[in-house]
Every structure is written in C-alpha cells, then in structure tokens.
Amino acid sequence: MDASCELVKRVLPATVNLHVQVAPNHPSRLALGDERMGSGCLIDPRGYVLTVNYVVLGARSIRVSLHDGRSFRGTIAAQDFDAGLAVVRINGSKLRALQVGSSRHLSLGQPVFIVASTSEKERRVAGGCVTYLGEFDAYWEYMLDRCIKTTAFNPGFGGGPLLDLKGQVVGVVSLNLSEMAKFSMAIPAEMFENHRDELLQHGRVVSRRCRAWVGFFPNQTEEGVVVSGLVPEGPAASCGIKEGDVILAVDFQSVGTRQDLYSSLWRKRAGERVAFTIKRGSEKEVVEVASGDRAEFYK
C-alpha cells in the first residue's frame, strides 16, 4: 500500500463504526435487514459523520463508535437519495475531522486507500489505484454521472472514506464489485461537498428538483430492460407494473437501456404520472404510474 503508516494513523481517529437498528415495519427491512453495520468518517468537528444512505435507511437507533473507544448516540442529519449519501450527527467533544476534497483531480492509476470498520474499535485499511472514472447505473433506480472504481477492495463495512495520499476524502465507498474483478465503487466526495450547506441546514438538497421514483428494479437483459422486482406497496406495484414486464418506452419514447430508462423517467418530477409501454408475455400495453418521492416513502 502506498499510504504511509503516519498518514493512516492520522486518519484513523476520524473513522467510525455505525451500528443501526431499523424499525420492524420499515419498507427497506426486507431488502437490507433490520440490523446493519457500516463505516463512516467525521467530516466536521461539530460531529457530522459522512456515510452511505443504505446503512442508515429507516434507522430506529444509531450507535456511532470512534476508534478511541468512545461511543455516541447518532441521529440522521441529512439524506441524499440521488447520490446515495447520508450524514449522521453525534454530540461529542475533541472530535477530529477529515477534509473533504474532490475526485476531480484523480486520474487513472492514481493510488488511493480505504479505511473501513469491522467492529466498534477495529479498522482495516486497503490500498489500490483508480481504474475507472465515469458513469455508473444500478437496478435500484440509481445512476451517477461519475463514480470511482478502484482496485482497493473494501476491507470492512460500507460507507468508509476513500482517500488520496494527502489524506483527503475523495469518495465514499459504497459497493464491492466482484463479479468480474476485485474492485470497489465509491461515490465522489464532491457529491456531498457541493451541497454541504443545504444538506446540513435542510437535511436534503432543496435546490435540486425532486425527481420521479416508481419503486422497481430494472435489469438489462438480451430481451431489453426487464422488471426483476418491485418495492412492496411502491408506486409501480400499486399501479399494475409486474415482475417480468419488459419496459419498451417511457411516455411513448423508446428506451433500449437502463440508462435510457432512468434519463426518461427523471424528466418527470415526483408526483407526476408516467406512462410505461410494456411487453407482458406476447402482449403490449401502457401502464400509467403515479410516481412518488423516494425520500418521503422511506421516511
């Protein structure tokens, strides 16, 4: 690993472990469980912790443990469902925070490292290099214009910082992507930093239009974009979309890829109706869905 021992020692005090208990009736419980562990890092000495949203989604209680053994009750301060980030607040003193930078200065092959928690006090570090800077899309109505992929495989729970060799946070580690190779994906740090004031003041990005969400899980297949699952009681399930439907068009504009599907869907605001042209078996039909606000649904 290219990061020095001195640099790692300087970073460790700002890293945290998250232990989250989720309400038993929360809609995220079926997919993510009712007890979750995560990583994170302090990004403000006032007690703000940056992590990934899926760790704290639906949290009934949050326990935040520092590397020095101190433990605090945490509360959700902000959530950005579009980026997949969250901020947790703790009340503590003598808190050491990391500087949040940007991924914009990164280049392919540049060394980076990850710090992740594996328990309340234990942290693990993994180093690697940047292998990809570009678009990313996934099946839970999620797409980034830019993500970071690195050969540094996440050594612990998700949500920990991806750092450059100056010790700046350049990303938040979201996923291990091991289907084709051993690497991890991180959300660029500027997706938080560019909206820091709004997130910490309002709990969400209020200047960004609230885009339509329908609650399905589309996957790319040889047949086209297929609905592989539905959020129970979500807008799509409630309006007649079914698992196995092939999405042919959104508002009568053809979509051939999942990226096309998301781009077309997000032209609508939350609450607006969206017409999906689907193929179900050998039949084609149009299903109109009253879209929702994902943040309100998972509140």
ABEGO torsion letter per residue (X at the ends): XABBAAAAAAAAAABBBBBBBBBAABAAAAAAEABBBBBBBBABAAGBBBBBAAAABGBABBBBBBAAGBBBBBBBABBBAAAGBBBBBBBBBGBBBBBBBBAAABBBGBBBBBBBBABAABBBBBBBBBABBEBBBBAAGBBBABBBBBABBBABBBGBBBBBAAGBBABBBABBBAAABBBBBBBBAAAAAAAAAAAAAAGBBAABBBBBBAGBBBBBBAAEBBBABBBBGBAAAAAGBBBGBBBABBGGBBBABAAAAAAAAAABBBGBBBBBBBBBEABBBBBBBBBBBAAAAAX
